[in-house]
Amino acid sequence: ASKEENIGDILIGQLFSIPKVLLMVGMTMIGLGVLTPLSLGFCGAYGIIFIVIESKNIGSRNIDNLSNISYKQALGIGGFQLLSLIPGTSRSGSTIIGGLILGLERSVAAEFTFFLAIPVMFGASLFKVLKIGFAFTTMEFMILGVGMFTAFIVSILVIKFLMSYIKKHDFKVFGYYRIILGILVIGYFLLLA
């Protein structure tokens, strides 16, 4: 496949983020999706799911390139993205789990997850700007520009590191991290109660 076809497939895949953006805006407008200490703590369950999927090798994992992802698989991964509407749930974690179950190799699932984030983050940012308004001073626009540029550079470096890590390691470490963090959060708030 040519580079233009791959980019076209990725852009079409972005359409599968639209339901998440619409649901996210709707939930925010009616006040749902509130974070609570317990909801954050119980999201350690995703750690268990990561470990089980990696240990049992669930999913055929025969998709080794973004251009080989079918529209059905992309839609399925987009469906897994909806799980991140549960407070405290990782959007990238839910889509990577979905990608693994639907047959993507780890690195391809992670790469597709990064592309799926673009419309979700754009939609969330646009919603916030529309909610706050466009009444920015020149200084605020400059600060926003510097912040966006810095975030872009840092995200490129982090994505390069994570993609390199994922090619050599599995996701179990992220699973253990989620479980430990969940236990710590629940324990902390139980001690406060």
C-alpha positions in Angstrom: 0.0 0.0 0.0 1.2 3.5 -0.8 1.9 6.1 1.9 -1.2 8.0 0.8 -3.4 5.0 1.2 -2.1 4.4 4.7 -2.7 8.0 5.7 -6.2 7.7 4.2 -6.9 4.5 6.2 -5.7 6.3 9.4 -7.9 9.3 8.7 -10.9 7.1 8.1 -10.1 5.2 11.3 -10.3 8.6 13.1 -14.1 8.5 12.4 -14.4 5.7 14.9 -13.5 8.2 17.7 -16.6 10.4 16.9 -19.0 8.3 19.1 -16.6 8.8 22.1 -16.4 12.6 21.5 -20.2 12.9 21.2 -20.9 10.7 24.3 -18.2 12.6 26.3 -19.7 16.0 25.5 -23.2 14.7 26.3 -22.1 13.2 29.6 -20.3 16.4 30.6 -23.3 18.5 29.8 -25.6 16.4 32.0 -23.0 16.1 34.8 -22.1 12.4 34.5 -18.6 11.0 34.5 -17.6 12.4 37.9 -14.4 11.0 39.4 -14.6 9.5 42.8 -11.8 8.0 44.8 -13.5 4.6 44.7 -14.1 4.7 41.0 -10.4 5.5 40.5 -9.3 2.7 42.8 -11.5 0.0 41.2 -9.9 0.8 37.9 -7.0 -1.3 39.0 -9.2 -4.1 37.5 -7.8 -3.0 34.1 -4.4 -4.1 35.4 -5.7 -7.6 35.9 -7.2 -7.6 32.4 -3.9 -6.5 30.9 -2.1 -9.3 32.7 -4.6 -12.0 31.7 -4.6 -10.9 28.0 -0.8 -10.9 27.9 -0.5 -14.2 29.8 -3.1 -16.1 27.9 -2.2 -14.5 24.6 -5.8 -13.7 23.9 -6.3 -12.6 20.3 -4.6 -14.0 17.3 -2.2 -11.0 17.0 -1.6 -11.4 13.2 -2.0 -7.7 12.3 1.5 -6.3 12.1 0.9 -3.1 10.2 -1.6 -0.2 10.5 -2.6 -0.6 6.9 -3.8 -4.2 7.6 -6.4 -3.1 10.2 -9.9 -3.7 8.8 -12.7 -1.3 9.2 -14.5 -3.9 11.4 -11.4 -4.1 13.7 -11.1 -0.3 13.8 -14.8 0.0 14.7 -14.3 -2.6 17.4 -11.3 -0.8 18.9 -13.4 2.4 18.8 -16.0 0.6 20.7 -13.4 -0.4 23.4 -12.6 3.3 23.6 -16.1 3.9 24.9 -15.0 2.1 28.1 -12.9 5.1 29.0 -16.1 7.0 29.7 -16.0 5.1 33.0 -14.3 7.5 35.4 -10.7 6.7 36.0 -10.5 4.4 33.0 -7.5 4.8 30.7 -8.6 5.6 27.1 -5.3 4.2 25.7 -5.5 1.2 28.0 -9.0 0.3 26.8 -8.1 0.7 23.2 -4.9 -1.3 23.5 -6.8 -4.1 25.2 -9.4 -4.0 22.4 -6.6 -4.0 19.8 -4.9 -7.1 21.3 -8.2 -9.0 21.6 -9.1 -8.1 18.0 -5.7 -9.4 16.6 -3.3 -6.5 16.5 0.3 -6.9 17.6 1.2 -4.9 20.7 3.1 -2.2 18.7 0.3 -1.8 16.2 -2.4 -1.6 18.9 -0.4 1.1 20.7 0.3 3.0 17.4 -3.4 2.9 16.4 -4.3 4.1 20.0 -2.2 7.2 19.5 -4.0 8.0 16.3 -7.4 7.5 17.9 -6.5 10.0 20.5 -6.3 12.9 18.0 -10.0 13.5 17.4 -10.9 12.8 21.1 -8.4 15.3 22.4 -9.3 17.8 19.7 -13.0 17.4 20.5 -12.4 17.8 24.3 -10.2 20.8 23.8 -12.7 22.5 21.4 -15.5 21.8 23.9 -13.5 23.4 26.7 -12.7 26.5 24.5 -16.3 26.9 23.5 -17.4 26.5 27.1 -14.9 29.1 28.4 -15.1 31.4 25.4 -12.6 33.0 23.1 -11.9 36.0 25.3 -8.1 35.5 25.5 -5.6 38.3 26.0 -2.5 38.4 23.8 -0.4 37.1 26.7 -2.9 34.2 27.2 -2.7 33.3 23.5 1.1 33.3 23.7 1.1 31.1 26.9 -1.4 28.7 25.1 0.9 28.6 22.1 4.0 27.8 24.1 2.1 25.2 26.1 0.8 23.5 22.9 4.3 23.5 21.3 5.9 22.1 24.5 3.2 19.4 24.8 3.7 18.5 21.1 7.5 18.1 21.5 7.2 16.1 24.8 4.5 13.9 23.4 6.7 13.0 20.4 9.6 12.1 22.7 7.3 10.0 25.0 5.6 8.2 22.1 9.0 7.3 20.6 10.1 5.9 24.0 6.9 4.0 24.5 6.9 2.5 21.0 10.5 1.4 21.5 9.6 -0.1 24.9 6.4 -1.9 23.6 8.4 -3.6 20.8 10.7 -5.2 23.4 8.4 -5.8 26.4 4.8 -6.8 27.1 2.1 -4.8 29.0 2.2 -6.8 32.2 4.2 -4.0 34.0 1.3 -1.6 33.2 -1.1 -4.1 34.6 0.9 -4.4 37.9 1.1 -0.7 38.1 -2.7 -0.3 37.8 -3.3 -2.9 40.4 -0.9 -1.4 42.9 -2.2 2.1 42.3 -5.8 1.0 42.7 -5.0 -0.7 46.0 -3.1 2.4 47.2 -6.0 4.8 46.2 -8.7 2.6 47.9 -6.5 2.2 51.0 -5.8 5.9 51.2 -9.5 6.9 51.0 -10.6 4.1 53.4 -8.1 5.4 55.9 -9.6 9.0 55.5 -13.2 7.7 56.0 
